Amino acid sequence: MATNSERGTQSESTHEQPVHLAGAPIDWSKMVDDLNRLLRLRTTPIGMKLFSSKQEMEEIPKIRRPGSIHTTDQIVGMASRLNWTVGITNDDLVGAQCGAVIGLHPQDDKWLSGEHMAGVWFETPDDSARHQEAMHTVAYGTYEAMAVSPLVTGRLDPPDICLIYATPAQMILLINGLQWSGYKNFEWGCVGESACADSWGRALTLREPSVSIPCFAERRYGGVQDDELLMATPPEFLPKAIAGLEALSGNGLRYPIPPYGIQTDAQAGLGASY
């Protein structure tokens, strides 16, 4: 459990804003082809982007707008599982929890109290409030709309973050790719329910690759499968991850990971991989 000082540091991070990627254009089709070739992903890699106005979001080519009320998990699922480009405002979302993570609903005293989760997800109002405090959320007041789209469309060029669903085996290799050069020990938390704060909320605010165990709502409403994890990352980290995956693959460390056998002599295998 986080200490008061750790929670305070995390709370400060929620006031940071997404930074758009600058520089040379990215070949999104090639990037996705590389990810699929190296990891054999089952779900479409997508982008998410925040907009200061609803009008700006609605100018995206072939944007779809919901005709009914949804969760953010459903909107993300429409892009990652149906290959749609979808845009929303807070009016399209079912409640404050969805909008607050991406900065479309204020993180006001009522939201911070967590009263709507007390007795449902957490035993006491204090437990609920501590959960709300622990979440990574985009500061309210800058953005009015959000859109998601498959990366290959290039319609959000560039997105604020990219979302990649993967099995645990695929995910650890993706993490290994990020660690191939300029090694960093990744440390991620788990708020439990509302785990979108651990993935897209954290990546939007800290501008770092962020891995989460998708929560009940993401699986019930967003179509996330039992064996899927989620990485949300600013797009500038993906070329580094792909370069690392290429290097690991050249060393024989690639997906799918073949079982060696739990009763065989491990010396030959370890001699090749270590």
Buried (B, 14 or more C-beta within 10 A) or exposed (E): EBEEEEBEEBBEBBEBBBEEBEEEEBEBEEBBEBBEBBBEBBBBBBBBBBBEEBEBBBEBEEBBEBEEEBBBBBBBBBBBBEEBBBBBBBEBBBBBBBBBBBBBBBBEEEBBBBEBBBEEBBEEBEBBBBBBBBBBBBBBEEBBBBBBBBBBBBBBBBBBBBBBBBBEEBBBBBBBBBBBEEEEEEEBBEBBBBBBBBBBBBBBBBBBBBBBBBBBBBBEBBBBEEEBBBBBBBBBBBEBBBBBBBBBBEEEBBBEEEEEEEEEEEEEEEEEEE
